[in-house]
Amino acid sequence: MSSENEDSEGAETAPPEQLALIRESVRQAKVPRAKPRTWRGANVAAELPVARVLVDKGVLHLDRYFDYAVPEELDAEAQPGVRVRVRFGAGRHQVRGGRREGGGLISGFLIERRAESDYSGPLAALAQVVSPEPVLGPELLGLARAVADRYAGSLADVLTLAVPPRNARAERKPSPDPLPPPPAPEPGTFTRYENGPAFLDALAGGGSPRAVWNALPGPYWAEELARAVAATLASGRGALVVVPDGRTAGRVDGALTELLGTGRHALLTADAGPEKRYREWLAVRRGALRAVVGTRAAMFAPVQDLGLVAVWDDGDGSHSELHAPQPHAREVLQLRAALDRCAFLVGGHSCTVEAAQLVESGWARPLVAERSQVRAAAPLVRTVGDGDLARDEAARAARLPTLAWQTVRKGLEAGPVLVQVPRRGYVPRLACDRCRAPARCRHCAGPLEAHDTGPPTCTWCGRGESDWHCPECGGFRLRAQVVGARRTAEELGRAFPAVPVRTSGREQILDTVPGGPALVVCTPGAEPVAEGGYAAALLLDGWAMLGRPDLRAGEEALRRWIGASSLVRPQSAGGTVVVVAEPTLRPVQALVRWDPVGHAVRELADRTELGFPPVSRMAAVSGRDEALAEFLATAELPDAAEVLGPVPLPVTDPGRPSRAGGPPPGEQWERALVRVPPGSGAALAAALKAAQAARMARNNRADGDAVRIRIDPPDIG
């Protein structure tokens, strides 16, 4: 305190009586006042004086709880699940009055209150309770720990994805009172599926069925998904639906509002803004809303008394989180179904190999329609192969076959025509020049890629193939596939100058288009919904999609094709789809027969024979060559682990964003794949996590020496 004769601005302006009162109160203070966020001299709580805290440090060697003392003033607010601020990093020498001080302020979550600490040394005090709102419940904490263990990540990183940032204004607003359960819905169009009404009855009766749903083409899938949610709400339980993007979430949101009215569900998407999103999230956590529809971040939504988790179009890459530890929404919802013993539904117009494996293992049951229903709902699909293009004068002149011209002309008489053009950036892989079978490595069955010099090499194990021959037809010649079709789209616009042309792609994605005649040119995944459905669709340059250097190229191409074709009117209404791709290939045949489930089953059989995911578990480990070699040498991998590679990764040009798990721009990294048989996935994740934690604890390494781990990456080449 300054002396009475010390000059200060306050002394010059304050009245003498006020200064005298301040000095007198200071002289009478016998107990030292607690300094903000240090609580020096403050008493600790009488009961449960120890707080176990998870600090927000997303590093593996600090992936554990730390104990702190609870000041008496924070006793009421410091409850399990609240956000707190603590001082972290103080050493043993920074102790005053039996309490550790110093260190930087860092955020965290209070996990539990305890009577005693396992730590024998002095404890630092909780610095601050940021908010008394308990945002981290036991169920969410258990789920986050399970996700962190599965993906070899830290609990703090998972909670960063699971709990949205705090918004004080949204937190102060009360949530509405919960509404009573609605009546069980009628089956509606669910009667088109075998066991469809029985699935809804099981949900309404409090059961927990697990199903893989192959939705019929057409506009009814959102309404059918809403009926499954309504049936779950009728049982007094909650429901969670995760979709790939905001457009899809809007369709399900509209279907739920039409079926149940407002005030029964929350829409969690990034488009809502931080305040509205956090307000909706709080309403779900408080139990005011029992149903949630949202994009991938909603997979952690704290729905109370969860009765159903559902994921739509699980093959979409948007379901894979880009931030560490990069969990996939389908896998997280499977964990929730197991932990909460609730129903599980994975649906889509197509079918992934992972979904087919769930059915084959008996973990889930198929929810499909009879072939008569499929034929009644699907459009007519026609193909144009390389042989047809070679004989077609129109195709050689304008890069579009005669069949496509005729289909567009006839379709424009009845409504809009959809034209799907592969986006730029699809990289071709090698295939047999005779039968077009993908060229794969004889050692590990990875895809081959060509170089300017030297023989083709495997993108998985890095071995060269100087004497490759096709196992299907015995051919020895390889070919690369053609990329791009923008010029073809321009030709369509010139050929039909009186017809409006609308585009939908990365720059601007359309949600809907009118039902009048128009050409709608779009990239895969950006197809708008047409009023009354499209009269026809062209799926151009199929080789650009089938030729991607990825294990899932055929599955992804079929998913994209079926997604676009599902927007076309049924064959009975004149709906026609023309796909420009070799008709003998498996994905093309599956599209013609409209049999995505059969394609997924055959793909699963092939991957089982070759030991590919999802039958095996796989991890991608990447880094600079020295760091990667050191990591693989020190990691205690399971005995059955097989290391493929390492192989160099493509260098990202400076100024361009790097891919998930890829090297920083301008740096040369290598990648190794670690493959283990079924049943060893948990051991692989634990071994990689332990090796990474030990490596980070030994040295404070620079970013250039970093090693990145991705468990079950969706794009392994």
C-alpha positions in Angstrom: 0.0 0.0 0.0 1.4 3.5 -0.8 2.2 5.9 2.0 0.0 8.8 2.8 2.4 11.4 1.4 3.0 9.5 -1.8 1.9 11.2 -5.0 -0.7 9.4 -7.0 -3.5 10.2 -9.4 -6.0 8.6 -7.0 -4.7 10.7 -4.1 -5.2 13.9 -6.0 -8.7 13.2 -7.0 -10.2 11.1 -4.2 -11.8 12.9 -1.2 -9.9 12.7 2.1 -12.7 10.9 3.9 -12.8 8.1 1.2 -9.0 7.6 1.4 -9.2 7.4 5.2 -11.9 4.7 5.0 -9.8 2.6 2.5 -6.7 2.8 4.6 -8.6 1.8 7.7 -10.1 -1.2 6.1 -6.7 -2.4 4.9 -5.2 -2.0 8.4 -8.1 -4.1 9.9 -7.7 -6.9 7.4 -6.0 -9.8 9.3 -6.4 -12.7 6.8 -4.5 -12.3 3.5 -6.8 -11.8 0.6 -6.8 -14.5 -2.1 -5.1 -13.3 -5.2 -7.0 -13.9 -8.4 -6.4 -17.4 -9.8 -3.7 -18.3 -7.2 -5.9 -18.3 -4.0 -2.8 -17.7 -1.8 -3.8 -18.0 1.8 -7.4 -19.2 1.0 -8.8 -22.2 2.8 -9.6 -25.4 0.8 -13.0 -27.0 0.7 -14.0 -28.9 3.9 -15.4 -31.9 1.9 -13.8 -33.5 -1.1 -11.0 -30.9 -1.3 -9.3 -32.5 -4.3 -10.4 -31.9 -7.9 -9.3 -34.3 -10.6 -8.8 -32.3 -13.8 -8.3 -33.1 -17.4 -6.1 -30.3 -18.8 -6.6 -29.2 -22.4 -3.2 -30.5 -23.6 -3.6 -32.6 -26.7 -0.3 -34.5 -26.3 -0.2 -38.2 -25.6 2.3 -38.2 -22.8 0.0 -35.9 -20.8 -3.1 -37.9 -21.5 -4.1 -38.4 -17.9 -5.7 -36.6 -15.0 -4.1 -34.1 -12.6 -5.1 -33.3 -9.1 -5.7 -29.7 -7.8 -6.9 -28.3 -4.5 -10.4 -26.8 -4.4 -10.5 -23.4 -2.7 -13.4 -22.9 -0.3 -14.8 -20.1 -2.4 -15.1 -22.4 -5.4 -16.6 -25.3 -3.5 -20.2 -24.8 -4.7 -19.3 -24.2 -8.4 -16.5 -26.8 -8.7 -18.7 -29.7 -9.6 -17.9 -32.7 -12.0 -18.3 -31.8 -15.6 -17.7 -28.0 -15.4 -15.0 -26.0 -17.3 -12.1 -24.8 -15.2 -8.9 -22.9 -15.5 -5.8 -24.2 -13.7 -2.1 -23.3 -13.5 0.0 -26.0 -15.3 3.7 -26.5 -15.5 4.9 -25.3 -12.1 7.9 -27.2 -10.7 8.4 -28.6 -7.1 10.6 -25.6 -6.2 7.6 -23.2 -6.6 5.9 -23.9 -3.4 4.6 -21.4 -0.9 2.6 -22.1 2.2 2.4 -25.8 1.3 0.8 -25.1 -2.1 2.3 -25.2 -5.5 2.2 -21.9 -7.4 3.3 -20.7 -10.8 2.8 -22.1 -14.3 0.7 -20.9 -17.1 -3.1 -20.7 -17.1 -4.8 -23.5 -19.1 -8.4 -24.7 -19.6 -9.7 -28.0 -18.6 -12.6 -30.1 -17.3 -13.2 -31.1 -13.7 -13.7 -34.8 -13.9 -14.4 -35.7 -10.2 -14.1 -34.5 -6.6 -12.0 -36.7 -4.2 -11.3 -36.8 -0.5 -7.6 -37.5 -1.1 -5.0 -37.3 -3.8 -2.8 -40.0 -5.2 -0.1 -37.4 -5.5 2.1 -37.0 -2.4 3.4 -33.6 -3.2 1.8 -30.1 -2.7 -1.2 -29.4 -5.0 -1.9 -26.2 -6.9 -5.3 -24.7 -6.4 -8.0 -24.4 -9.0 -7.6 -21.0 -10.6 -11.1 -20.5 -11.8 -14.4 -22.2 -12.5 -15.2 -20.8 -16.0 -18.9 -21.7 -15.8 -21.0 -23.7 -13.4 -22.7 -25.4 -16.3 -21.7 -29.2 -16.2 -21.1 -29.8 -19.9 -19.1 -33.1 -19.6 -21.2 -35.9 -18.2 -20.1 -39.5 -17.4 -21.6 -40.9 -20.7 -19.8 -38.4 -22.9 -16.6 -38.9 -21.0 -16.7 -42.6 -21.4 -17.4 -42.3 -25.1 -14.6 -39.8 -25.6 -12.2 -42.2 -23.8 -13.3 -45.1 -26.0 -12.8 -43.0 -29.1 -9.3 -41.9 -28.0 -8.2 -45.4 -27.3 -9.5 -46.7 -30.7 -7.8 -44.0 -32.7 -4.6 -43.8 -30.7 -5.4 -40.2 -29.7 -5.6 -38.1 -26.6 -8.8 -37.6 -24.5 -8.3 -33.8 -24.7 -8.3 -33.8 -28.5 -11.5 -35.9 -28.6 -13.3 -33.6 -26.1 -12.3 -30.6 -28.3 -14.4 -32.2 -31.0 -17.2 -33.3 -28.6 -17.8 -30.2 -26.5 -18.4 -27.0 -28.5 -16.8 -23.7 -27.4 -18.6 -21.9 -24.6 -20.9 -19.0 -25.4 -21.8 -17.0 -22.3 -24.9 -15.4 -23.7 -26.3 -18.8 -24.9 -25.5 -20.3 -21.5 -27.5 -17.7 -19.6 -30.7 -18.4 -21.6 -32.9 -21.1 -20.1 -33.8 -24.1 -22.3 -37.5 -24.8 -23.0 -39.4 -27.4 -21.1 -39.3 -30.9 -22.7 -42.4 -32.0 -24.6 -44.2 -35.3 -23.9 -43.4 -38.2 -26.2 -45.2 -38.1 -29.5 -47.5 -41.0 -30.6 -45.9 -43.8 -32.6 -45.9 -42.9 -36.3 -47.5 -44.9 -39.1 -45.1 -46.9 -41.2 -45.7 -44.9 -44.4 -43.3 -45.7 -47.1 -41.4 -48.0 -44.8 -43.8 -50.7 -45.9 -41.8 -50.9 -49.1 -39.0 -52.6 -47.2 -39.0 -56.2 -45.8 -39.2 -55.9 -42.0 -39.6 -52.1 -42.3 -42.8 -51.9 -40.1 -41.3 -54.4 -37.7 -38.2 -52.2 -37.3 -40.3 -49.2 -36.4 -42.4 -51.2 -34.0 -39.3 -52.4 -32.3 -38.1 -48.8 -31.9 -41.5 -47.6 -30.6 -41.6 -50.5 -28.1 -38.3 -49.7 -26.5 -36.2 -52.2 -28.4 -32.7 -51.8 -29.8 -32.6 -53.3 -33.3 -29.5 -52.8 -35.4 -30.0 -52.6 -39.2 -28.1 -51.8 -42.4 -30.7 -49.9 -44.6 -30.4 -49.8 -48.4 -32.8 -47.0 -49.2 -34.8 -47.1 -52.4 -34.2 -44.3 -55.0 -36.5 -41.3 -54.8 -37.3 -38.5 -52.4 -38.8 -40.5 -49.5 -35.6 -41.4 -47.6 -35.7 -38.3 -45.4 -39.3 -38.9 -44.4 -38.4 -42.6 -43.6 -35.5 -41.5 -41.5 -37.8 -39.1 -39.7 -40.2 -41.9 -38.9 -37.5 -43.9 -37.3 -36.6 -40.9 -35.1 -40.3 -40.4 -34.3 -40.8 -44.1 -33.3 -37.8 -43.8 -30.9 -39.2 -40.6 -29.3 -42.5 -42.4 -28.9 -40.8 -44.9 -26.6 -39.6 -42.0 -24.3 -36.0 -42.2 -25.5 -33.7 -39.9 -27.5 -32.4 -40.2 -31.1 -29.3 -39.0 -33.0 -28.9 -38.7 -36.7 -25.6 -37.8 -38.4 -25.6 -36.8 -42.1 -22.7 -35.7 -44.4 -23.5 -32.0 -45.0 -25.7 -29.1 -44.2 -27.9 -29.6 -47.3 -28.8 -33.2 -46.2 -29.3 -32.1 -42.6 -31.8 -29.5 -43.9 -33.8 -32.1 -45.7 -34.0 -34.3 -42.6 -34.8 -31.3 -40.4 -37.7 -30.4 -42.7 -39.0 -34.0 -42.7 -38.9 -34.1 -38.9 -40.6 -30.7 -38.6 -43.4 -31.8 -40.9 -43.9 -35.1 -39.1 -43.5 -33.9 -35.4 -43.8 -30.2 -35.5 -41.4 -27.7 -34.0 -39.7 -27.9 -30.6 -38.8 -31.6 -30.6 -35.4 -31.8 -32.2 -32.2 -29.8 -32.5 -30.3 -29.1 -35.7 -26.5 -29.0 -35.1 -24.6 -27.7 -38.1 -21.8 -25.3 -38.6 -24.1 -23.0 -40.6 -26.1 -22.2 -37.4 -23.3 -20.0 -35.9 -21.6 -20.5 -32.5 -24.3 -19.0 -30.3 -27.3 -20.8 -31.8 -25.3 -24.0 -32.1 -24.2 -23.9 -28.4 -27.7 -23.0 -27.3 -29.1 -26.0 -29.1 -26.4 -28.2 -27.8 -27.2 -27.1 -24.2 -30.9 -27.8 -24.7 -29.9 -31.4 -25.7 -27.6 -31.8 -22.7 -30.2 -30.4 -20.3 -32.8 -32.8 -21.7 -35.1 -30.2 -23.2 -34.7 -31.7 -26.7 -34.5 -35.5 -27.2 -33.6 -35.7 -30.9 -30.6 -34.3 -32.8 -29.9 -34.0 -36.5 -26.5 -32.8 -37.5 -23.2 -33.2 -39.4 -20.2 -35.1 -38.1 -19.6 -33.0 -35.0 -23.1 -34.1 -33.8 -21.8 -37.7 -33.4 -20.9 -36.7 -29.8 -24.2 -34.9 -29.0 -25.1 -35.6 -25.4 -28.6 -37.0 -26.0 -30.2 -38.2 -22.8 -31.5 -41.8 -22.6 -30.2 -42.5 -26.1 -32.4 -45.0 -28.0 -31.2 -44.7 -31.6 -28.1 -43.6 -33.4 -28.3 -43.4 -37.2 -25.8 -42.4 -39.9 -26.8 -41.6 -43.5 -24.5 -42.2 -46.4 -21.6 -43.5 -44.3 -19.4 -43.7 -47.4 -19.2 -40.0 -47.7 -15.8 -38.6 -46.9 -17.3 -35.8 -44.9 -18.0 -38.3 -42.1 -14.3 -38.6 -41.4 -13.1 -35.9 -39.0 -10.1 -33.8 -40.2 -8.8 -33.0 -36.8 -6.9 -35.4 -34.5 -7.5 -38.2 -33.8 -9.7 -38.1 -37.0 -12.6 -40.4 -35.9 -15.2 -41.6 -38.4 -18.9 -40.9 -37.5 -19.9 -44.5 -38.3 -17.4 -46.0 -35.9 -18.2 -43.5 -33.2 -21.9 -44.3 -33.5 -21.1 -48.0 -33.3 -19.3 -47.4 -30.1 -22.3 -45.4 -28.8 -24.6 -48.2 -29.7 -22.5 -50.7 -27.8 -21.9 -48.4 -24.7 -25.5 -47.2 -24.4 -27.1 -50.5 -25.6 -29.3 -48.5 -28.1 -30.5 -49.2 -31.7 -28.2 -48.6 -34.6 -29.1 -47.7 -38.2 -26.7 -47.1 -41.1 -28.5 -46.2 -44.3 -27.9 -44.9 -47.8 -28.8 -45.4 -51.4 -25.5 -47.3 -51.8 -23.8 -49.7 -49.4 -20.3 -49.6 -48.0 -18.1 -52.6 -47.5 -18.1 -51.8 -43.7 -21.9 -51.9 -43.6 -21.8 -55.2 -45.5 -19.4 -56.6 -42.9 -21.8 -55.6 -40.1 -24.5 -57.8 -41.8 -22.1 -60.7 -42.5 -20.9 -60.8 -38.9 -24.4 -60.8 -37.6 -24.0 -57.6 -35.7 -26.8 -56.0 -37.8 -29.7 -57.1 -39.9 -30.4 -56.0 -43.5 -33.3 -53.6 -44.1 -33.8 -53.9 -47.9 -36.7 -53.9 -50.4 -37.8 -56.7 -52.7 -36.5 -56.6 -56.3 -40.0 -55.7 -57.5 -39.9 -52.5 -55.4 -36.4 -51.7 -56.6 -37.4 -52.0 -60.2 -40.5 -49.8 -59.7 -38.4 -47.0 -58.1 -35.2 -47.1 -60.1 -34.6 -45.4 -63.4 -33.4 -47.1 -66.6 -29.6 -47.3 -66.7 -27.8 -47.6 -70.0 -24.0 -47.8 -70.6 -21.5 -46.5 -73.2 -18.2 -48.3 -73.2 -14.9 -47.6 -75.0 -15.9 -49.8 -77.9 -19.1 -47.7 -78.4 -17.1 -44.5 -78.2 -14.5 -45.7 -80.8 -17.3 -46.5 -83.3 -19.3 -43.3 -82.6 -18.6 -40.4 -84.9 -20.3 -37.9 -82.5 -18.2 -39.0 -79.6 -15.0 -38.5 -81.6 -16.1 -35.0 -82.8 -17.6 -33.7 -79.6 -16.5 -36.1 -76.9 -20.1 -37.2 -76.2 -21.7 -40.3 -77.5 -24.8 -40.3 -79.7 -26.8 -42.1 -77.0 -26.1 -39.3 -74.5 -27.2 -36.7 -77.1 -30.4 -38.5 -77.7 -31.1 -38.9 -73.9 -30.5 -35.2 -73.2 -32.7 -34.2 -76.1 -35.6 -36.4 -75.0 -35.2 -35.6 -71.3 -35.3 -31.8 -71.9 -38.8 -32.3 -73.4 -40.0 -33.5 -70.0 -37.9 -31.7 -67.4 -34.3 -30.9 -66.2 -31.4 -33.1 -67.1 -28.5 -33.8 -64.6 -25.0 -34.0 -65.9 -22.4 -35.3 -63.5 -18.8 -34.3 -64.4 -15.8 -35.7 -62.4 -14.2 -32.8 -60.5 -10.6 -31.7 -61.2 -8.0 -33.5 -59.2 -9.0 -37.1 -59.7 -5.6 -38.8 -60.3 -5.7 -41.9 -62.6 -4.3 -45.2 -61.6 -2.9 -47.9 -63.9 -5.1 -50.7 -65.4 -4.8 -53.5 -67.9 -4.9 -52.2 -71.4 -7.0 -55.2 -72.6 -9.6 -55.9 -69.8 -9.2 -52.7 -67.7 -8.7 -54.6 -64.5 -6.9 -52.5 -61.9 -3.1 -53.1 -61.8 -2.0 -54.3 -58.3 1.2 -55.3 -56.6 1.9 -59.0 -56.4 3.4 -58.7 -52.9 0.7 -56.7 -51.0 -2.0 -56.1 -53.7 -1.6 -52.3 -53.5 -2.3 -50.1 -56.5 0.4 -49.4 -59.0 1.4 -46.0 -60.2 3.5 -44.9 -63.1 6.6 -42.7 -63.1 8.5 -40.8 -65.8 11.3 -43.3 -65.6 11.5 -46.8 -64.3 8.9 -49.5 -63.8 5.5 -48.9 -62.1 5.7 -49.0 -58.3 3.3 -49.9 -55.5 1.9 -47.0 -53.5 1.7 -49.2 -50.4 4.9 -51.1 -50.1 7.1 -49.2 -52.7 8.2 -52.3 -54.6 8.7 -52.1 -58.4 6.8 -54.3 -60.9 9.0 -54.7 -64.0 7.3 -57.8 -65.3 3.7 -57.2 -64.4 1.0 -59.2 -66.1 -2.8 -59.1 -65.7 -4.1 -62.0 -63.5 -7.5 -61.7 -65.2 -6.7 -61.9 -68.9 -2.9 -62.4 -69.0 -2.2 -59.0 -70.7 1.1 -57.3 -70.3 0.3 -53.7 -71.3 -0.8 -51.0 -68.9 -2.8 -47.8 -69.5 -3.6 -44.7 -67.6 -7.1 -43.4 -67.5 -8.4 -40.1 -68.9 -9.0 -37.2 -66.4 -11.5 -34.4 -66.7 -14.7 -33.6 -68.6 -15.2 -29.8 -68.4 -14.9 -29.4 -72.1 -17.7 -31.9 -72.6 -20.0 -29.8 -70.3 -19.2 -26.8 -72.5 -20.2 -28.8 -75.6 -23.6 -29.5 -74.0 -24.2 -25.8 -73.5 -23.3 -25.0 -77.1 -25.5 -27.8 -78.4 -28.6 -26.6 -76.6 -28.3 -22.8 -76.7 -32.0 -22.2 -75.9 -31.8 -24.3 -72.7 -30.6 -22.7 -69.4 -27.5 -24.2 -68.0 -27.0 -24.3 -64.2 -23.8 -25.3 -62.5 -23.3 -26.7 -59.0 -19.8 -27.3 -57.6 -17.2 -26.2 -55.2 -17.7 -22.4 -55.8 -21.5 -22.6 -55.4 -23.6 -25.6 -54.5 -27.3 -25.4 -55.4 -29.8 -27.0 -53.0 -32.8 -27.2 -55.5 -33.6 -26.4 -59.1 -37.0 -25.8 -60.7 -38.7 -28.6 -62.6 -38.6 -26.9 -66.0 -36.2 -27.9 -68.8 -32.6 -27.1 -68.0 -29.1 -28.6 -68.0 -27.7 -29.0 -64.5 -24.0 -29.6 -64.6 -22.4 -30.5 -61.3 -19.5 -32.3 -59.7 -20.1 -35.5 -57.6 -21.7 -34.8 -54.3 -23.1 -31.3 -55.4 -26.2 -32.5 -57.2 -29.2 -30.3 -56.4 -32.7 -31.8 -55.9 -35.0 -31.1 -58.8 -38.7 -30.5 -58.3 -40.5 -33.7 -59.5 -37.1 -35.4 -60.1 -34.8 -35.2 -63.1 -36.0 -36.5 -66.4 -32.6 -37.9 -67.3 -29.0 -38.0 -66.1 -25.6 -38.3 -67.7 -22.7 -39.7 -65.7 -19.7 -38.7 -67.8 -16.1 -39.9 -67.9 -16.6 -42.8 -65.5 -12.9 -43.8 -65.9 -11.9 -40.6 -64.2 -13.7 -41.9 -61.0 -12.8 -45.5 -61.4 -9.2 -44.7 -62.1 -8.5 -43.0 -58.7 -5.5 -44.6 -56.9 -7.4 -45.7 -54.0 -8.7 -49.0 -52.6 -12.2 -47.6 -52.5 -12.3 -46.3 -56.0 -14.9 -48.7 -57.3 -17.1 -48.4 -54.2 -16.9 -44.6 -54.3 -17.7 -44.4 -58.0 -20.8 -46.6 -57.5 -21.8 -44.5 -54.5 -21.5 -41.3 -56.5 -23.4 -42.7 -59.5 -26.2 -44.1 -57.4 -26.5 -40.9 -55.4 -27.0 -38.9 -58.6 -29.3 -41.6 -60.2 -31.5 -41.6 -57.2 -32.6 -38.1 -58.1 -33.9 -39.3 -61.5 -37.5 -40.2 -62.0 -38.5 -44.0 -62.1 -38.3 -45.9 -65.4 -42.1 -45.9 -65.5 -42.0 -42.1 -65.6 -39.4 -42.1 -68.4 -36.3 -41.6 -66.2 -33.1 -42.6 -67.9 -29.5 -42.6 -66.8 -26.5 -43.0 -69.2 -23.1 -43.8 -67.7 -20.0 -43.5 -69.8 -17.9 -46.3 -68.5 -16.9 -49.9 -69.5 -20.1 -51.9 -69.0 -18.2 -55.1 -68.0 -16.8 -53.6 -64.8 -18.3 -54.6 -61.5 -19.4 -51.1 -60.3 -21.0 -50.4 -63.7 -22.9 -53.7 -63.6 -24.0 -53.0 -60.0 -25.4 -49.7 -61.2 -27.2 -51.3 -64.2 -28.8 -53.9 -61.9 -29.2 -51.4 -59.1 -27.5 -53.8 -56.7 -25.2 -51.9 -54.4 -25.5 -54.5 -51.7 -24.3 -57.2 -54.0 -21.4 -55.1 -55.0 -20.4 -54.5 -51.4 -20.7 -58.2 -50.6 -18.4 -59.1 -53.4 -15.9 -56.4 -52.5 -15.9 -57.7 -48.9 -15.1 -61.2 -50.2 -12.2 -59.9 -52.2 -10.8 -57.9 -49.3 -11.2 -60.8 -47.0 -9.1 -63.0 -49.4 -6.4 -60.3 -49.7 -6.4 -59.1 -46.1 -7.7 -55.6 -46.9 -9.6 -53.3 -44.6 -12.2 -53.5 -43.1 -11.4 -57.2 -42.6 -7.9 -56.2 -41.3 -7.1 -53.1 -39.2 -4.6 -50.7 -40.7 -2.7 -47.7 -39.5 -0.9 -45.1 -41.7 2.3 -43.7 -40.1 3.9 -40.7 -41.8 6.8 -38.4 -41.2 10.3 -37.6 -42.5 12.3 -40.6 -43.4 14.6 -40.5 -40.3 11.8 -39.8 -37.8 9.6 -42.5 -39.4 12.4 -45.1 -39.3 13.1 -44.3 -35.7 9.4 -44.6 -34.7 8.9 -47.9 -36.5 12.1 -49.3 -34.9 11.0 -48.4 -31.3 7.3 -49.2 -31.5 6.4 -52.5 -29.9 4.0 -53.7 -32.6 1.9 -56.8 -32.3 3.5 -60.0 -33.4 1.1 -60.3 -36.4 1.7 -56.8 -37.6 2.9 -56.4 -41.2 4.7 -53.2 -42.2 4.2 -52.1 -45.8 6.6 -49.5 -47.1 7.6 -46.9 -46.4 6.9 -45.0 -49.7 7.3 -41.3 -50.5 4.2 -39.1 -50.2 3.4 -36.5 -52.9 4.8 -33.1 -52.0 2.1 -30.5 -51.4 2.8 -27.2 -53.2 3.4 -24.2 -51.0 0.3 -22.1 -50.6 -2.1 -25.1 -51.0 -3.7 -26.9 -48.1 -2.3 -30.2 -47.2 -4.4 -33.4 -47.1 -5.4 -35.0 -43.9 -2.4 -36.9 -42.6 -0.2 -35.5 -45.3 3.0 -33.6 -45.0 3.2 -29.8 -44.5 3.5 -27.9 -47.8 6.8 -28.2 -49.5 8.1 -31.0 -47.3 9.1 -34.5 -48.4 7.6 -37.2 -46.1 7.2 -40.9 -46.3 4.4 -43.2 -45.2 4.3 -46.7 -43.9 1.2 -48.9 -43.6 0.9 -51.2 -40.6 -1.6 -54.0 -41.1 -2.9 -56.4 -38.5 -5.4 -59.3 -38.7 -8.9 -59.1 -37.1 -8.9 -58.9 -33.4 -5.6 -57.1 -33.1 -6.8 -53.6 -33.8 -6.9 -52.5 -30.2 -3.3 -53.8 -29.6 -2.1 -52.0 -32.7 -3.7 -48.7 -31.5 -2.3 -49.1 -28.0 1.2 -49.9 -29.3 1.3 -46.9 -31.6 -0.1 -44.6 -28.9 2.5 -45.8 -26.4 5.4 -45.3 -28.9 4.2 -41.8 -29.8 3.8 -40.8 -26.1 7.3 -42.1 -25.2 8.7 -40.3 -28.2 7.1 -37.0 -27.2 8.1 -37.4 -23.6 11.8 -38.0 -24.4 12.3 -35.0 -26.6 10.8 -31.6 -27.2 10.9 -32.2 -31.0 10.4 -29.6 -33.7 7.4 -29.9 -36.1 9.8 -31.1 -38.8 10.5 -34.3 -36.7 6.8 -35.0 -36.1 5.3 -38.4 -36.8 1.5 -38.6 -37.6 -0.7 -41.6 -37.0 -4.0 -42.3 -38.6 -6.0 -45.4 -37.6 -8.1 -46.9 -40.4 -7.6 -44.0 -42.8 -10.3 -43.8 -45.4 -7.8 -43.1 -48.2 -4.9 -45.5 -48.1 -4.2 -45.6 -51.9 
